[in-house]
Amino acid sequence: MRGQLFLFTLSASLIAGSPAIAEDTDYPQRAVKIVVSTSAGGGVDTVTRIFAAQLHQKLGQPFIIENRGGAGGNIGAEAVYTAEPDGYTLLASQPSPITSNVVLYKKLNFDPVALEPVAVMSKIPNVLLVRAGFPAKTAQEFIAYVKSNAGKVTYASQGPGTSSHLTAELFAQLTGTKSVHVPYRGTGPALNDLVAGHVDFFFTELATAYKLHESGKCRILAVTSEHRLEALPDIPTMIELGVPGFLSDTWNAISAPPRTPPAVIEKLNHAINAILDEPETKARFKELHLLRAGGSPADMAALKKAETERWGRVIREAGIPQE
């Protein structure tokens, strides 16, 4: 009887699994630093600040933002990779430093695969954004203009290997065009130069492009989603314009140093998913045109693998030299 009771108790704890452990852990006991792998003001930074404020409320300790942009997100990713795996230093990043940069750079001082997936915070459709004075007024005119001005039109990116860079390379491959790449240290500086007219176009997320489009400071000519977006019903998709297979979005995720305790990962994951269900978050996401993400650490690991393979092909076919 005593042996049966032991087996029953053991079975119950196994069924409960790591989530129960996560709830029991006393993490965090002090402030947590979130290293954002871009400069302040961009999409990753904006989304992370939403979650940092609510993580503070849910877990009882401050979550402090530290922006460490540059090298396509590698600087921030390396800082987290080498940090103590205790849950007190986290990475908030766009896809590139945890996916495609492993193909783009000859040498990384960190292993993207070894960074522990925590959760994907948001997904964001990408759009084709041009400077206000760009000669082409429609997406069809844009494609024709870039074709007839090979090597003269410039495009901004958040840095080599970022989604904006690779989306532009995918565009070049699918349309047979050639433009000049002008990399920046994040979304904010790239948008500043686009608004100032120093570069011609930028494939960027809807969340940061929408207000510029509404105000007339820049113009959205097309979206890179499968279907038209509710927020932009009159803007066509690239697929509609005769560019089959042109799909691109970006996402923002939280990672942790290798060997971070599973209980800590689970507690953070549960908190992030709970934040996504909060009415305040849903309202903010709608305002910023963000899509809900969430899911388990395993879901994020699968996404990392698929995106590495997908954009790795684009890099190799484009012949992008390794950094």
Phi and psi in degrees as GROMACS dihedral restraints (atoms count N, CA, C in turn):
[ dihedral_restraints ]
;  ai    aj    ak    al  type     phi  dphi    fc
    3     4     5     6     1   -62.3    20    10
    4     5     6     7     1   -39.3    20    10
    6     7     8     9     1   -64.4    20    10
    7     8     9    10     1   -38.9    20    10
    9    10    11    12     1   -64.7    20    10
   10    11    12    13     1   -40.3    20    10
   12    13    14    15     1   -62.3    20    10
   13    14    15    16     1   -40.6    20    10
   15    16    17    18     1   -61.3    20    10
   16    17    18    19     1   -44.7    20    10
   18    19    20    21     1   -64.6    20    10
   19    20    21    22     1   -39.2    20    10
   21    22    23    24     1   -62.6    20    10
   22    23    24    25     1   -43.9    20    10
   24    25    26    27     1   -64.2    20    10
   25    26    27    28     1   -42.9    20    10
   27    28    29    30     1   -62.8    20    10
   28    29    30    31     1   -43.3    20    10
   30    31    32    33     1   -62.5    20    10
   31    32    33    34     1   -41.2    20    10
   33    34    35    36     1   -61.7    20    10
   34    35    36    37     1   -41.0    20    10
   36    37    38    39     1   -70.0    20    10
   37    38    39    40     1   -33.3    20    10
   39    40    41    42     1   -69.2    20    10
   40    41    42    43     1   -39.1    20    10
   42    43    44    45     1   -63.2    20    10
   43    44    45    46     1   -41.0    20    10
   45    46    47    48     1   -63.7    20    10
   46    47    48    49     1   -39.8    20    10
   48    49    50    51     1    64.6    20    10
   49    50    51    52     1  -158.4    20    10
   51    52    53    54     1   -64.4    20    10
   52    53    54    55     1   -29.3    20    10
   54    55    56    57     1   -57.1    20    10
   55    56    57    58     1   -37.7    20    10
   57    58    59    60     1   -64.1    20    10
   58    59    60    61     1   -41.1    20    10
   60    61    62    63     1   -61.0    20    10
   61    62    63    64     1   -41.8    20    10
   63    64    65    66     1   -61.5    20    10
   64    65    66    67     1   -39.7    20    10
   66    67    68    69     1   -69.1    20    10
   67    68    69    70     1   -29.1    20    10
   69    70    71    72     1   -82.0    20    10
   70    71    72    73     1   -22.2    20    10
   72    73    74    75     1   -66.0    20    10
   73    74    75    76     1   145.5    20    10
   75    76    77    78     1   -89.5    20    10
   76    77    78    79     1     9.5    20    10
   78    79    80    81     1   -67.4    20    10
   79    80    81    82     1   141.2    20    10
   81    82    83    84     1   -92.6    20    10
   82    83    84    85     1   151.2    20    10
   84    85    86    87     1  -109.1    20    10
   85    86    87    88     1    -2.9    20    10
   87    88    89    90     1  -153.0    20    10
   88    89    90    91     1  -178.4    20    10
   90    91    92    93     1   -62.3    20    10
   91    92    93    94     1   144.8    20    10
   93    94    95    96     1  -111.1    20    10
   94    95    96    97     1   133.6    20    10
   96    97    98    99     1   -97.8    20    10
   97    98    99   100     1   128.7    20    10
   99   100   101   102     1  -108.3    20    10
  100   101   102   103     1   112.7    20    10
  102   103   104   105     1   -84.1    20    10
  103   104   105   106     1   114.9    20    10
  105   106   107   108     1   -91.7    20    10
  106   107   108   109     1   126.1    20    10
  108   109   110   111     1   -83.3    20    10
  109   110   111   112     1    18.5    20    10
  111   112   113   114     1  -135.1    20    10
  112   113   114   115     1   172.8    20    10
  114   115   116   117     1   -72.1    20    10
  115   116   117   118     1   165.7    20    10
  117   118   119   120     1   -66.5    20    10
  118   119   120   121     1   146.6    20    10
  120   121   122   123     1   101.3    20    10
  121   122   123   124     1   -13.6    20    10
  123   124   125   126     1   -87.3    20    10
  124   125   126   127     1  -175.9    20    10
  126   127   128   129     1   -61.9    20    10
  127   128   129   130     1   -46.1    20    10
  129   130   131   132     1   -61.1    20    10
  130   131   132   133     1   -43.7    20    10
  132   133   134   135     1   -63.0    20    10
  133   134   135   136     1   -45.8    20    10
  135   136   137   138     1   -61.4    20    10
  136   137   138   139     1   -48.0    20    10
  138   139   140   141     1   -64.5    20    10
  139   140   141   142     1   -42.6    20    10
  141   142   143   144     1   -62.5    20    10
  142   143   144   145     1   -37.4    20    10
  144   145   146   147     1   -65.8    20    10
  145   146   147   148     1   -33.0    20    10
  147   148   149   150     1   -61.3    20    10
  148   149   150   151     1   -46.8    20    10
  150   151   152   153     1   -73.9    20    10
  151   152   153   154     1   -36.4    20    10
  153   154   155   156     1   -59.8    20    10
  154   155   156   157     1   -43.1    20    10
  156   157   158   159     1   -63.0    20    10
  157   158   159   160     1   -41.5    20    10
  159   160   161   162     1   -80.3    20    10
  160   161   162   163     1   -28.2    20    10
  162   163   164   165     1   -64.0    20    10
  163   164   165   166     1   -37.1    20    10
  165   166   167   168     1   -58.1    20    10
  166   167   168   169     1   -46.7    20    10
  168   169   170   171     1   -65.2    20    10
  169   170   171   172     1   -42.7    20    10
  171   172   173   174     1   -77.9    20    10
  172   173   174   175     1   -35.7    20    10
  174   175   176   177     1  -107.7    20    10
  175   176   177   178     1    -5.1    20    10
  177   178   179   180     1    82.6    20    10
  178   179   180   181     1     6.2    20    10
  180   181   182   183     1  -132.7    20    10
  181   182   183   184     1   152.0    20    10
  183   184   185   186     1   -65.0    20    10
  184   185   186   187     1   142.2    20    10
  186   187   188   189     1  -114.5    20    10
  187   188   189   190     1   108.4    20    10
  189   190   191   192     1   -99.1    20    10
  190   191   192   193     1   132.4    20    10
  192   193   194   195     1   -88.2    20    10
  193   194   195   196     1   133.0    20    10
  195   196   197   198     1  -129.4    20    10
  196   197   198   199     1   114.9    20    10
  198   199   200   201     1   -84.2    20    10
  199   200   201   202     1   123.4    20    10
  201   202   203   204     1  -134.9    20    10
  202   203   204   205     1    77.8    20    10
  204   205   206   207     1   -81.8    20    10
  205   206   207   208     1   174.7    20    10
  207   208   209   210     1   113.4    20    10
  208   209   210   211     1   153.0    20    10
  210   211   212   213     1    54.8    20    10
  211   212   213   214     1    41.5    20    10
  213   214   215   216     1    63.1    20    10
  214   215   216   217     1    25.3    20    10
  216   217   218   219     1    96.3    20    10
  217   218   219   220     1    -5.7    20    10
  219   220   221   222     1   -67.1    20    10
  220   221   222   223     1   -32.8    20    10
  222   223   224   225     1   -63.7    20    10
  223   224   225   226     1   -48.0    20    10
  225   226   227   228     1   -65.5    20    10
  226   227   228   229     1   -41.6    20    10
  228   229   230   231     1   -63.4    20    10
  229   230   231   232     1   -41.1    20    10
  231   232   233   234     1   -64.8    20    10
  232   233   234   235     1   -39.7    20    10
  234   235   236   237     1   -60.5    20    10
  235   236   237   238     1   -37.9    20    10
  237   238   239   240     1   -77.2    20    10
  238   239   240   241     1   -38.4    20    10
  240   241   242   243     1   -58.0    20    10
  241   242   243   244     1   -37.3    20    10
  243   244   245   246     1   -93.1    20    10
  244   245   246   247     1     0.6    20    10
  246   247   248   249     1   -76.9    20    10
  247   248   249   250     1   163.4    20    10
  249   250   251   252     1   -60.6    20    10
  250   251   252   253     1   133.4    20    10
  252   253   254   255     1   -82.4    20    10
  253   254   255   256     1    59.3    20    10
  255   256   257   258     1  -115.9    20    10
  256   257   258   259     1     4.2    20    10
  258   259   260   261     1    87.2    20    10
  259   260   261   262     1     0.2    20    10
  261   262   263   264     1   -97.3    20    10
  262   263   264   265     1     0.9    20    10
  264   265   266   267     1  -135.3    20    10
  265   266   267   268     1   121.1    20    10
  267   268   269   270     1  -124.1    20    10
  268   269   270   271     1   160.6    20    10
  270   271   272   273     1  -112.5    20    10
  271   272   273   274     1   130.2    20    10
  273   274   275   276     1  -112.9    20    10
  274   275   276   277     1   121.4    20    10
  276   277   278   279     1  -143.9    20    10
  277   278   279   280     1   160.4    20    10
  279   280   281   282     1   -75.4    20    10
  280   281   282   283     1   175.2    20    10
  282   283   284   285     1   -62.7    20    10
  283   284   285   286     1   -37.6    20    10
  285   286   287   288     1   -53.7    20    10
  286   287   288   289     1   -47.9    20    10
  288   289   290   291     1   -68.6    20    10
  289   290   291   292     1   -17.2    20    10
  291   292   293   294     1  -110.2    20    10
  292   293   294   295     1     5.5    20    10
  294   295   296   297     1  -135.5    20    10
  295   296   297   298     1   -89.4    20    10
  297   298   299   300     1   -70.2    20    10
  298   299   300   301     1   -20.8    20    10
  300   301   302   303     1   -63.4    20    10
  301   302   303   304     1   -22.4    20    10
  303   304   305   306     1   -65.5    20    10
  304   305   306   307     1   -24.2    20    10
  306   307   308   309     1   -91.6    20    10
  307   308   309   310     1   -33.3    20    10
  309   310   311   312     1   -78.8    20    10
  310   311   312   313     1   -29.6    20    10
  312   313   314   315     1  -107.5    20    10
  313   314   315   316     1   136.7    20    10
  315   316   317   318     1   -60.9    20    10
  316   317   318   319     1   -39.9    20    10
  318   319   320   321     1  -142.2    20    10
  319   320   321   322     1   127.8    20    10
  321   322   323   324     1  -112.0    20    10
  322   323   324   325     1   142.9    20    10
  324   325   326   327     1   -89.3    20    10
  325   326   327   328     1    20.3    20    10
  327   328   329   330     1  -154.3    20    10
  328   329   330   331     1   162.2    20    10
  330   331   332   333     1  -108.0    20    10
  331   332   333   334     1   108.5    20    10
  333   334   335   336     1   -57.1    20    10
  334   335   336   337     1   -34.9    20    10
  336   337   338   339     1   -65.3    20    10
  337   338   339   340     1   -33.8    20    10
  339   340   341   342     1   -76.2    20    10
  340   341   342   343     1   -20.6    20    10
  342   343   344   345     1   -62.3    20    10
  343   344   345   346     1   130.4    20    10
  345   346   347   348     1   -76.4    20    10
  346   347   348   349     1   122.9    20    10
  348   349   350   351     1   -67.8    20    10
  349   350   351   352     1   134.4    20    10
  351   352   353   354     1  -108.9    20    10
  352   353   354   355     1   -61.8    20    10
  354   355   356   357     1  -169.7    20    10
  355   356   357   358     1   152.1    20    10
  357   358   359   360     1   -89.7    20    10
  358   359   360   361     1   124.1    20    10
  360   361   362   363     1   -80.1    20    10
  361   362   363   364     1   -47.5    20    10
  363   364   365   366     1  -152.9    20    10
  364   365   366   367     1   158.9    20    10
  366   367   368   369     1  -122.6    20    10
  367   368   369   370     1   148.1    20    10
  369   370   371   372     1  -139.4    20    10
  370   371   372   373     1   126.0    20    10
  372   373   374   375     1   -64.5    20    10
  373   374   375   376     1   145.9    20    10
  375   376   377   378     1   -95.6    20    10
  376   377   378   379     1   154.7    20    10
  378   379   380   381     1  -136.2    20    10
  379   380   381   382     1   160.7    20    10
  381   382   383   384     1   -93.0    20    10
  382   383   384   385     1   111.4    20    10
  384   385   386   387     1  -111.9    20    10
  385   386   387   388     1   128.7    20    10
  387   388   389   390     1  -119.0    20    10
  388   389   390   391     1   158.2    20    10
  390   391   392   393     1   -64.7    20    10
  391   392   393   394     1   154.2    20    10
  393   394   395   396     1   -58.0    20    10
  394   395   396   397     1   -36.6    20    10
  396   397   398   399     1   -92.6    20    10
  397   398   399   400     1    11.5    20    10
  399   400   401   402     1   -62.4    20    10
  400   401   402   403     1   136.9    20    10
  402   403   404   405     1   -58.5    20    10
  403   404   405   406     1   -37.7    20    10
  405   406   407   408     1   -75.7    20    10
  406   407   408   409     1   133.1    20    10
  408   409   410   411     1  -103.4    20    10
  409   410   411   412     1   -15.3    20    10
  411   412   413   414     1  -128.9    20    10
  412   413   414   415     1   167.0    20    10
  414   415   416   417     1   -66.4    20    10
  415   416   417   418     1   -36.8    20    10
  417   418   419   420     1   -61.2    20    10
  418   419   420   421     1   -44.3    20    10
  420   421   422   423     1   -64.7    20    10
  421   422   423   424     1   -36.1    20    10
  423   424   425   426     1   -61.2    20    10
  424   425   426   427     1   -49.0    20    10
  426   427   428   429     1   -60.5    20    10
  427   428   429   430     1   -43.5    20    10
  429   430   431   432     1   -64.3    20    10
  430   431   432   433     1   -40.4    20    10
  432   433   434   435     1   -65.5    20    10
  433   434   435   436     1   -44.9    20    10
  435   436   437   438     1   -64.9    20    10
  436   437   438   439     1   -36.6    20    10
  438   439   440   441     1   -64.8    20    10
  439   440   441   442     1   -39.1    20    10
  441   442   443   444     1   -85.5    20    10
  442   443   444   445     1    -5.5    20    10
  444   445   446   447     1  -127.4    20    10
  445   446   447   448     1    51.1    20    10
  447   448   449   450     1   -57.1    20    10
  448   449   450   451     1   129.0    20    10
  450   451   452   453     1    77.6    20    10
  451   452   453   454     1     4.4    20    10
  453   454   455   456     1  -109.2    20    10
  454   455   456   457     1   -24.4    20    10
  456   457   458   459     1   -86.8    20    10
  457   458   459   460     1   137.6    20    10
  459   460   461   462     1  -109.4    20    10
  460   461   462   463     1   147.3    20    10
  462   463   464   465     1  -132.2    20    10
  463   464   465   466     1   143.6    20    10
  465   466   467   468     1   -90.0    20    10
  466   467   468   469     1   156.0    20    10
  468   469   470   471     1  -144.3    20    10
  469   470   471   472     1   167.7    20    10
  471   472   473   474     1   -80.2    20    10
  472   473   474   475     1     0.4    20    10
  474   475   476   477     1   137.9    20    10
  475   476   477   478     1   163.0    20    10
  477   478   479   480     1   -57.9    20    10
  478   479   480   481     1   131.8    20    10
  480   481   482   483     1    83.9    20    10
  481   482   483   484     1    -3.8    20    10
  483   484   485   486     1   -74.6    20    10
  484   485   486   487     1   168.4    20    10
  486   487   488   489     1   -60.8    20    10
  487   488   489   490     1   -35.5    20    10
  489   490   491   492     1   -64.7    20    10
  490   491   492   493     1   -41.1    20    10
  492   493   494   495     1   -65.4    20    10
  493   494   495   496     1   -49.6    20    10
  495   496   497   498     1   -70.2    20    10
  496   497   498   499     1   -31.4    20    10
  498   499   500   501     1   -65.2    20    10
  499   500   501   502     1   -40.1    20    10
  501   502   503   504     1   -65.0    20    10
  502   503   504   505     1   -37.2    20    10
  504   505   506   507     1   -67.1    20    10
  505   506   507   508     1   -39.3    20    10
  507   508   509   510     1   -62.9    20    10
  508   509   510   511     1   -41.7    20    10
  510   511   512   513     1   -58.2    20    10
  511   512   513   514     1   -45.5    20    10
  513   514   515   516     1   -61.4    20    10
  514   515   516   517     1   -42.5    20    10
  516   517   518   519     1   -64.7    20    10
  517   518   519   520     1   -41.5    20    10
  519   520   521   522     1   -80.8    20    10
  520   521   522   523     1   -21.7    20    10
  522   523   524   525     1  -110.3    20    10
  523   524   525   526     1    -6.9    20    10
  525   526   527   528     1    69.1    20    10
  526   527   528   529     1    33.9    20    10
  528   529   530   531     1  -110.9    20    10
  529   530   531   532     1   167.3    20    10
  531   532   533   534     1  -139.0    20    10
  532   533   534   535     1   124.6    20    10
  534   535   536   537     1  -129.4    20    10
  535   536   537   538     1   170.3    20    10
  537   538   539   540     1  -100.3    20    10
  538   539   540   541     1   126.6    20    10
  540   541   542   543     1   -84.2    20    10
  541   542   543   544     1   128.7    20    10
  543   544   545   546     1  -122.4    20    10
  544   545   546   547     1    97.9    20    10
  546   547   548   549     1   -80.7    20    10
  547   548   549   550     1   146.8    20    10
  549   550   551   552     1  -126.0    20    10
  550   551   552   553     1   172.6    20    10
  552   553   554   555     1   -94.8    20    10
  553   554   555   556     1    60.3    20    10
  555   556   557   558     1   116.7    20    10
  556   557   558   559     1   173.7    20    10
  558   559   560   561     1   -68.7    20    10
  559   560   561   562     1   -43.6    20    10
  561   562   563   564     1   -55.4    20    10
  562   563   564   565     1   -54.9    20    10
  564   565   566   567     1   -61.5    20    10
  565   566   567   568     1   -35.4    20    10
  567   568   569   570     1   -64.6    20    10
  568   569   570   571     1   -44.3    20    10
  570   571   572   573     1   -65.4    20    10
  571   572   573   574     1   -38.6    20    10
  573   574   575   576     1   -58.6    20    10
  574   575   576   577     1   -43.6    20    10
  576   577   578   579     1   -74.3    20    10
  577   578   579   580     1   -29.4    20    10
  579   580   581   582     1   -67.6    20    10
  580   581   582   583     1   -45.6    20    10
  582   583   584   585     1   -61.6    20    10
  583   584   585   586     1   -37.6    20    10
  585   586   587   588     1   -75.5    20    10
  586   587   588   589     1   -10.0    20    10
  588   589   590   591     1    85.2    20    10
  589   590   591   592     1    14.2    20    10
  591   592   593   594     1   -80.9    20    10
  592   593   594   595     1   -21.2    20    10
  594   595   596   597     1  -130.6    20    10
  595   596   597   598     1   162.3    20    10
  597   598   599   600     1   -92.6    20    10
  598   599   600   601     1   -42.2    20    10
  600   601   602   603     1  -149.2    20    10
  601   602   603   604     1   168.2    20    10
  603   604   605   606     1  -156.8    20    10
  604   605   606   607     1   120.8    20    10
  606   607   608   609     1   -84.6    20    10
  607   608   609   610     1   108.6    20    10
  609   610   611   612     1  -138.6    20    10
  610   611   612   613     1   171.5    20    10
  612   613   614   615     1   -75.5    20    10
  613   614   615   616     1   147.8    20    10
  615   616   617   618     1   -56.1    20    10
  616   617   618   619     1   -35.7    20    10
  618   619   620   621     1   -56.5    20    10
  619   620   621   622     1   -37.6    20    10
  621   622   623   624     1   -95.6    20    10
  622   623   624   625     1   -13.8    20    10
  624   625   626   627     1   -93.0    20    10
  625   626   627   628     1   -25.6    20    10
  627   628   629   630     1   -60.3    20    10
  628   629   630   631     1   -49.2    20    10
  630   631   632   633     1   -66.2    20    10
  631   632   633   634     1   -35.4    20    10
  633   634   635   636     1   -64.9    20    10
  634   635   636   637     1   -37.9    20    10
  636   637   638   639     1   -66.5    20    10
  637   638   639   640     1   -46.3    20    10
  639   640   641   642     1   -61.8    20    10
  640   641   642   643     1   -38.4    20    10
  642   643   644   645     1   -81.1    20    10
  643   644   645   646     1   -11.2    20    10
  645   646   647   648     1    84.2    20    10
  646   647   648   649     1     6.4    20    10
  648   649   650   651     1   -73.2    20    10
  649   650   651   652     1   -28.5    20    10
  651   652   653   654     1  -144.5    20    10
  652   653   654   655     1   173.1    20    10
  654   655   656   657     1  -132.1    20    10
  655   656   657   658     1   133.7    20    10
  657   658   659   660     1   -89.1    20    10
  658   659   660   661     1   122.6    20    10
  660   661   662   663     1  -101.8    20    10
  661   662   663   664     1   -26.6    20    10
  663   664   665   666     1  -159.1    20    10
  664   665   666   667     1   161.2    20    10
  666   667   668   669     1  -116.8    20    10
  667   668   669   670     1   153.6    20    10
  669   670   671   672     1  -107.1    20    10
  670   671   672   673     1    22.8    20    10
  672   673   674   675     1   -90.5    20    10
  673   674   675   676     1   172.3    20    10
  675   676   677   678     1   -70.8    20    10
  676   677   678   679     1   -35.1    20    10
  678   679   680   681     1  -127.1    20    10
  679   680   681   682     1   162.4    20    10
  681   682   683   684     1   -60.1    20    10
  682   683   684   685     1   152.3    20    10
  684   685   686   687     1   -93.3    20    10
  685   686   687   688     1   144.3    20    10
  687   688   689   690     1   -57.4    20    10
  688   689   690   691     1   -36.8    20    10
  690   691   692   693     1   -73.8    20    10
  691   692   693   694     1   -19.4    20    10
  693   694   695   696     1  -133.9    20    10
  694   695   696   697     1    64.7    20    10
  696   697   698   699     1   -63.0    20    10
  697   698   699   700     1   -22.4    20    10
  699   700   701   702     1   -94.0    20    10
  700   701   702   703     1    -2.0    20    10
  702   703   704   705     1   -96.5    20    10
  703   704   705   706     1   124.3    20    10
  705   706   707   708     1   -76.6    20    10
  706   707   708   709     1   160.5    20    10
  708   709   710   711     1   -83.9    20    10
  709   710   711   712     1   159.6    20    10
  711   712   713   714     1   -64.1    20    10
  712   713   714   715     1   -32.7    20    10
  714   715   716   717     1   -63.9    20    10
  715   716   717   718     1   -41.7    20    10
  717   718   719   720     1   -58.9    20    10
  718   719   720   721     1   -31.6    20    10
  720   721   722   723     1   -83.1    20    10
  721   722   723   724     1     6.0    20    10
  723   724   725   726     1    90.2    20    10
  724   725   726   727     1    24.8    20    10
  726   727   728   729     1  -115.5    20    10
  727   728   729   730     1    80.9    20    10
  729   730   731   732     1   -64.2    20    10
  730   731   732   733     1   143.5    20    10
  732   733   734   735     1    80.0    20    10
  733   734   735   736     1     4.1    20    10
  735   736   737   738     1   -85.4    20    10
  736   737   738   739     1    91.9    20    10
  738   739   740   741     1  -126.8    20    10
  739   740   741   742     1   132.6    20    10
  741   742   743   744     1  -158.2    20    10
  742   743   744   745     1   129.0    20    10
  744   745   746   747     1  -136.9    20    10
  745   746   747   748     1   173.8    20    10
  747   748   749   750     1  -127.8    20    10
  748   749   750   751     1   166.8    20    10
  750   751   752   753     1  -148.7    20    10
  751   752   753   754     1   157.7    20    10
  753   754   755   756     1  -121.7    20    10
  754   755   756   757     1   132.1    20    10
  756   757   758   759     1  -138.8    20    10
  757   758   759   760     1   159.1    20    10
  759   760   761   762     1  -106.2    20    10
  760   761   762   763     1   130.9    20    10
  762   763   764   765     1  -125.4    20    10
  763   764   765   766     1   165.3    20    10
  765   766   767   768     1  -131.1    20    10
  766   767   768   769     1   162.5    20    10
  768   769   770   771     1   -60.4    20    10
  769   770   771   772     1   153.5    20    10
  771   772   773   774     1   -54.6    20    10
  772   773   774   775     1   142.4    20    10
  774   775   776   777     1    71.5    20    10
  775   776   777   778     1    18.8    20    10
  777   778   779   780     1   -63.9    20    10
  778   779   780   781     1   135.7    20    10
  780   781   782   783     1   -55.0    20    10
  781   782   783   784     1   135.4    20    10
  783   784   785   786     1   -55.3    20    10
  784   785   786   787     1   -35.0    20    10
  786   787   788   789     1   -62.2    20    10
  787   788   789   790     1   -37.8    20    10
  789   790   791   792     1   -68.7    20    10
  790   791   792   793     1   -45.2    20    10
  792   793   794   795     1   -56.8    20    10
  793   794   795   796     1   -47.7    20    10
  795   796   797   798     1   -64.0    20    10
  796   797   798   799     1   -40.4    20    10
  798   799   800   801     1   -64.9    20    10
  799   800   801   802     1   -42.9    20    10
  801   802   803   804     1   -64.5    20    10
  802   803   804   805     1   -43.1    20    10
  804   805   806   807     1   -60.7    20    10
  805   806   807   808     1   -45.6    20    10
  807   808   809   810     1   -62.0    20    10
  808   809   810   811     1   -41.1    20    10
  810   811   812   813     1   -64.8    20    10
  811   812   813   814     1   -42.4    20    10
  813   814   815   816     1   -64.5    20    10
  814   815   816   817     1   -42.8    20    10
  816   817   818   819     1   -65.2    20    10
  817   818   819   820     1   -36.5    20    10
  819   820   821   822     1   -66.6    20    10
  820   821   822   823     1   -39.3    20    10
  822   823   824   825     1   -61.5    20    10
  823   824   825   826     1   -38.7    20    10
  825   826   827   828     1   -62.9    20    10
  826   827   828   829     1   -25.1    20    10
  828   829   830   831     1   -90.0    20    10
  829   830   831   832     1    -4.9    20    10
  831   832   833   834     1   -72.5    20    10
  832   833   834   835     1   136.9    20    10
  834   835   836   837     1   -54.9    20    10
  835   836   837   838     1   -37.6    20    10
  837   838   839   840     1   -61.0    20    10
  838   839   840   841     1   -41.9    20    10
  840   841   842   843     1   -68.1    20    10
  841   842   843   844     1   -43.9    20    10
  843   844   845   846     1   -59.4    20    10
  844   845   846   847     1   -41.6    20    10
  846   847   848   849     1   -65.4    20    10
  847   848   849   850     1   -42.1    20    10
  849   850   851   852     1   -66.9    20    10
  850   851   852   853     1   -40.4    20    10
  852   853   854   855     1   -61.4    20    10
  853   854   855   856     1   -42.1    20    10
  855   856   857   858     1   -63.7    20    10
  856   857   858   859     1   -40.8    20    10
  858   859   860   861     1   -62.7    20    10
  859   860   861   862     1   -37.7    20    10
  861   862   863   864     1   -94.7    20    10
  862   863   864   865     1     1.4    20    10
  864   865   866   867     1    61.6    20    10
  865   866   867   868     1    41.2    20    10
  867   868   869   870     1   -98.2    20    10
  868   869   870   871     1   153.4    20    10
  870   871   872   873     1  -106.5    20    10
  871   872   873   874     1   141.2    20    10
  873   874   875   876     1   -65.3    20    10
  874   875   876   877     1   141.5    20    10
  876   877   878   879     1  -120.2    20    10
  877   878   879   880     1  -104.4    20    10
  879   880   881   882     1    80.3    20    10
  880   881   882   883     1  -153.8    20    10
  882   883   884   885     1    97.2    20    10
  883   884   885   886     1  -175.7    20    10
  885   886   887   888     1   -89.1    20    10
  886   887   888   889     1   166.9    20    10
  888   889   890   891     1   -58.1    20    10
  889   890   891   892     1   -34.1    20    10
  891   892   893   894     1   -66.0    20    10
  892   893   894   895     1   -37.5    20    10
  894   895   896   897     1   -61.2    20    10
  895   896   897   898     1   -42.7    20    10
  897   898   899   900     1   -66.3    20    10
  898   899   900   901     1   -39.3    20    10
  900   901   902   903     1   -61.3    20    10
  901   902   903   904     1   -40.4    20    10
  903   904   905   906     1   -66.4    20    10
  904   905   906   907     1   -39.8    20    10
  906   907   908   909     1   -64.7    20    10
  907   908   909   910     1   -43.4    20    10
  909   910   911   912     1   -55.7    20    10
  910   911   912   913     1   -45.9    20    10
  912   913   914   915     1   -64.3    20    10
  913   914   915   916     1   -45.7    20    10
  915   916   917   918     1   -65.0    20    10
  916   917   918   919     1   -41.8    20    10
  918   919   920   921     1   -69.8    20    10
  919   920   921   922     1   -34.2    20    10
  921   922   923   924     1   -62.3    20    10
  922   923   924   925     1   -44.1    20    10
  924   925   926   927     1   -67.1    20    10
  925   926   927   928     1   -44.5    20    10
  927   928   929   930     1   -62.8    20    10
  928   929   930   931     1   -54.2    20    10
  930   931   932   933     1   -78.5    20    10
  931   932   933   934     1   -21.0    20    10
  933   934   935   936     1   -60.4    20    10
  934   935   936   937     1   -39.5    20    10
  936   937   938   939     1   -63.1    20    10
  937   938   939   940     1   -42.2    20    10
  939   940   941   942     1   -61.6    20    10
  940   941   942   943     1   -43.7    20    10
  942   943   944   945     1   -61.1    20    10
  943   944   945   946     1   -46.8    20    10
  945   946   947   948     1   -67.5    20    10
  946   947   948   949     1   -42.3    20    10
  948   949   950   951     1   -68.6    20    10
  949   950   951   952     1   -30.9    20    10
  951   952   953   954     1   -78.3    20    10
  952   953   954   955     1   -14.3    20    10
  954   955   956   957     1    66.1    20    10
  955   956   957   958     1    32.1    20    10
  957   958   959   960     1   -66.5    20    10
  958   959   960   961     1   122.4    20    10
  960   961   962   963     1   -66.0    20    10
  961   962   963   964     1   144.6    20    10
  963   964   965   966     1   -70.8    20    10
  964   965   966   967     1   143.5    20    10
